[in-house]
Amino acid sequence: MPVNARTVWDAGVVLGYCTDTNYNPKAGLDHELKLLNVMFSMWDIIKMMGPNTASYIQMGDQLGKLEPGMLADIVLLDGDPLEGYWNWLKTKVVVKGGVVVVEKR
């Protein structure tokens, strides 16, 4: 239930993020972000997808932040991600392992 997820988040529980691999990736992300958007702010969702997930998989010392010495894949969007989850689906550039793998500029 959405209320339960929000209640545990407010209590300080670390929630992580995962996309079910049986979905089309973009459709799956859209579906999950719509649900999360009901309960959480965009900042909360960013925390879930970055630092919280890295911490949950015990890799917080290597992942979850964009800073020197950390491993990072970078996604550039065509829209403000804090305006709404729908802007998260407007990918322009993806850099994975230092290589541009998506280029839609």
Backbone bond lengths (Angstrom), bond angles and torsions (degrees), N, CA, C in turn:
res aa  C-N    CA-C-N  psi(-1)  N-CA   C-N-CA  omega(-1)  CA-C   N-CA-C  phi
1 M - - - 1.453 - - 1.531 109.55 -
2 P 1.331 117.76 139.28 1.457 120.66 177.93 1.520 113.78 -55.39
3 V 1.316 117.11 -39.79 1.464 119.81 -178.87 1.522 110.36 -61.66
4 N 1.322 117.87 -41.40 1.463 120.66 179.62 1.520 111.92 -63.93
5 A 1.333 117.73 -41.17 1.461 120.58 179.08 1.518 110.17 -62.80
6 R 1.326 117.66 -43.74 1.463 121.00 179.53 1.519 110.07 -65.43
7 T 1.323 118.04 -39.00 1.462 122.04 -179.64 1.525 111.15 -63.26
8 V 1.319 117.71 -44.92 1.468 119.40 179.90 1.522 110.81 -68.93
9 W 1.331 117.52 -35.61 1.479 120.78 176.82 1.530 109.89 -61.70
10 D 1.331 117.06 -47.76 1.456 121.55 179.78 1.522 111.83 -62.74
11 A 1.329 117.32 -26.42 1.464 121.91 178.79 1.525 112.28 -81.38
12 G 1.342 117.11 -1.90 1.460 120.11 176.36 1.515 115.58 96.64
13 V 1.327 117.37 6.83 1.464 120.43 178.79 1.524 108.98 -71.58
14 V 1.335 116.48 138.03 1.462 121.48 178.49 1.520 109.09 -81.70
15 L 1.338 116.01 116.75 1.454 121.40 176.29 1.520 108.30 -102.97
16 G 1.319 117.17 138.49 1.459 121.44 177.26 1.508 110.43 -109.44
17 Y 1.312 115.75 -176.07 1.449 121.44 -174.96 1.516 109.35 -133.72
18 C 1.324 116.80 142.24 1.461 121.35 176.07 1.520 108.63 -154.73
19 T 1.317 117.12 137.65 1.463 120.98 175.26 1.516 108.36 -98.48
20 D 1.321 117.13 127.97 1.456 122.68 177.91 1.527 108.45 -61.59
21 T 1.323 117.50 124.79 1.458 120.96 -175.21 1.519 113.79 -74.40
22 N 1.348 118.40 -2.80 1.455 120.30 176.39 1.526 112.39 -81.16
23 Y 1.317 117.49 -10.82 1.459 122.36 -179.85 1.516 110.86 -91.93
24 N 1.342 114.96 157.60 1.455 120.15 162.12 1.526 104.34 -59.84
25 P 1.339 119.71 127.83 1.469 120.52 -172.96 1.528 114.72 -52.76
26 K 1.328 117.52 -46.32 1.467 119.25 -178.25 1.528 110.88 -68.39
27 A 1.316 117.82 -42.31 1.463 121.42 178.86 1.534 110.47 -65.40
28 G 1.322 116.94 -39.83 1.461 120.74 177.96 1.512 111.81 -64.25
29 L 1.338 116.20 -43.10 1.467 120.28 178.46 1.522 110.45 -64.09
30 D 1.332 117.03 -43.47 1.459 121.24 178.21 1.528 110.38 -58.39
31 H 1.312 116.77 -47.02 1.470 122.24 -179.44 1.533 111.03 -60.61
32 E 1.320 117.19 -47.28 1.467 120.14 -177.43 1.523 111.90 -70.02
33 L 1.340 117.36 -38.17 1.456 119.64 178.92 1.528 111.49 -66.81
34 K 1.330 117.87 -35.75 1.470 120.62 176.28 1.520 110.38 -59.18
35 L 1.314 116.75 -43.68 1.465 120.95 179.68 1.528 111.21 -67.06
36 L 1.320 116.73 -47.51 1.465 120.10 -179.47 1.526 111.27 -62.84
37 N 1.327 116.58 -35.19 1.460 121.93 -178.56 1.527 112.43 -61.75
38 V 1.321 117.05 -25.03 1.465 121.26 178.51 1.532 110.51 -67.48
39 M 1.326 116.84 -33.48 1.465 121.16 -171.91 1.515 115.17 -107.49
40 F 1.338 116.92 -27.28 1.458 120.46 -168.42 1.518 111.96 -125.16
41 S 1.323 115.88 152.34 1.456 120.95 174.05 1.533 108.76 -75.19
42 M 1.308 116.38 165.76 1.466 120.04 177.71 1.539 110.02 -60.33
43 W 1.334 117.04 -38.94 1.468 119.98 177.97 1.529 111.13 -62.30
44 D 1.328 117.14 -41.46 1.467 120.53 177.85 1.529 110.61 -60.32
45 I 1.338 116.31 -43.55 1.463 120.13 -179.25 1.531 110.81 -65.38
46 I 1.321 117.06 -38.78 1.470 120.42 176.42 1.526 110.25 -60.20
47 K 1.318 117.03 -43.15 1.475 120.49 178.11 1.527 111.06 -61.89
48 M 1.344 115.92 -41.66 1.466 119.69 179.47 1.523 111.10 -62.35
49 M 1.315 116.90 -41.43 1.463 120.94 -174.76 1.519 112.71 -79.70
50 G 1.316 118.15 -20.32 1.459 121.61 -177.11 1.512 112.79 -109.59
51 P 1.337 116.44 -97.00 1.473 119.97 -173.81 1.522 114.68 -58.88
52 N 1.332 118.37 -39.50 1.472 119.16 -178.31 1.520 111.95 -66.63
53 T 1.340 117.25 -43.23 1.456 119.98 179.32 1.520 110.38 -65.36
54 A 1.328 117.46 -42.52 1.469 121.06 178.17 1.527 110.50 -59.72
55 S 1.326 116.78 -42.16 1.457 121.23 178.25 1.522 111.31 -65.18
56 Y 1.332 115.95 -42.64 1.462 120.76 -179.26 1.523 111.85 -60.25
57 I 1.321 117.95 -39.32 1.466 120.54 179.44 1.532 111.48 -89.82
58 Q 1.324 115.76 14.06 1.464 124.17 176.37 1.524 112.39 58.28
59 M 1.344 115.99 40.90 1.459 121.27 176.83 1.527 110.87 -128.81
60 G 1.341 116.42 23.98 1.456 121.13 -178.82 1.510 113.76 -61.01
61 D 1.328 117.35 -19.84 1.465 120.26 177.63 1.528 111.92 -81.66
62 Q 1.349 117.74 -10.30 1.458 121.61 -178.21 1.530 113.26 -120.41
63 L 1.337 117.58 -27.14 1.469 122.64 -173.02 1.521 110.92 -128.23
64 G 1.332 115.32 167.38 1.456 120.58 170.18 1.509 115.54 99.30
65 K 1.331 117.47 -7.49 1.462 121.53 178.90 1.521 108.71 -138.18
66 L 1.313 115.47 151.46 1.456 120.71 176.23 1.524 107.10 -103.49
67 E 1.336 115.19 92.45 1.460 120.81 179.70 1.525 109.09 -156.66
68 P 1.332 117.42 162.91 1.474 120.21 -177.57 1.529 112.52 -54.64
69 G 1.330 115.64 137.27 1.455 121.92 177.29 1.519 114.88 88.91
70 M 1.343 116.98 -8.76 1.459 120.58 -179.51 1.525 109.54 -95.91
71 L 1.332 116.88 150.60 1.462 121.82 172.35 1.523 107.26 -79.76
72 A 1.321 117.24 135.55 1.463 118.39 -178.55 1.519 111.45 -153.97
73 D 1.302 115.46 138.31 1.451 122.89 165.21 1.526 104.32 -104.90
74 I 1.315 116.99 142.35 1.460 120.93 -174.02 1.523 109.54 -120.02
75 V 1.325 115.59 134.45 1.460 122.19 176.52 1.527 107.63 -120.05
76 L 1.338 116.83 123.40 1.459 121.98 175.10 1.523 107.98 -100.58
77 L 1.319 115.54 131.57 1.466 121.17 -174.72 1.522 111.46 -110.26
78 D 1.313 115.67 156.64 1.457 122.64 175.07 1.524 107.93 -99.52
79 G 1.314 116.26 70.00 1.460 122.01 -178.35 1.510 109.54 154.53
80 D 1.310 116.36 161.75 1.461 122.43 -179.45 1.528 109.00 -81.61
81 P 1.344 118.18 114.26 1.467 119.88 -178.19 1.530 113.24 -64.65
82 L 1.326 117.93 -20.13 1.462 119.88 179.06 1.523 112.41 -81.89
83 E 1.353 117.04 -14.12 1.462 121.24 176.89 1.519 111.86 -71.71
84 G 1.318 116.32 -36.19 1.446 119.85 -179.68 1.510 111.63 173.79
85 Y 1.330 115.47 156.13 1.462 120.76 -176.02 1.525 112.49 -60.58
86 W 1.334 117.89 -28.65 1.468 121.14 -177.90 1.529 111.45 -59.64
87 N 1.329 117.86 -27.74 1.467 120.23 177.17 1.526 111.81 -72.21
88 W 1.322 117.50 -18.90 1.459 121.31 178.33 1.527 111.02 -71.11
89 L 1.319 116.77 -16.83 1.459 121.62 -178.14 1.526 112.23 -92.43
90 K 1.330 117.27 -0.35 1.468 122.61 -177.99 1.533 109.91 -100.82
91 T 1.301 116.99 68.12 1.457 122.64 -176.83 1.524 111.14 -73.45
92 K 1.330 116.12 131.26 1.465 121.74 176.10 1.528 111.12 -106.76
93 V 1.333 116.73 -45.26 1.466 121.85 -177.56 1.526 108.44 -141.37
94 V 1.333 116.42 138.69 1.460 122.06 172.73 1.518 107.63 -126.78
95 V 1.332 115.73 127.09 1.464 122.37 175.35 1.518 106.46 -112.79
96 K 1.325 117.17 118.34 1.463 122.89 -178.23 1.520 108.21 -124.49
97 G 1.313 116.01 120.93 1.462 120.03 -179.30 1.518 112.85 60.63
98 G 1.333 116.62 31.83 1.455 121.16 179.11 1.521 114.75 81.60
99 V 1.339 117.37 3.19 1.467 121.76 -178.54 1.534 109.05 -117.32
100 V 1.336 116.44 132.89 1.464 120.32 176.31 1.539 107.49 -72.22
101 V 1.332 116.79 117.44 1.456 121.23 -178.73 1.526 113.20 -107.79
102 V 1.341 116.95 -16.43 1.461 122.75 174.52 1.508 106.94 -134.74
103 E 1.314 116.53 131.99 1.470 121.89 -179.59 1.518 108.09 -140.38
104 K 1.352 116.47 105.78 1.462 121.18 -179.66 1.519 111.15 -126.14
105 R 1.331 116.91 35.44 1.477 119.27 -179.19 1.485 111.76 -85.15
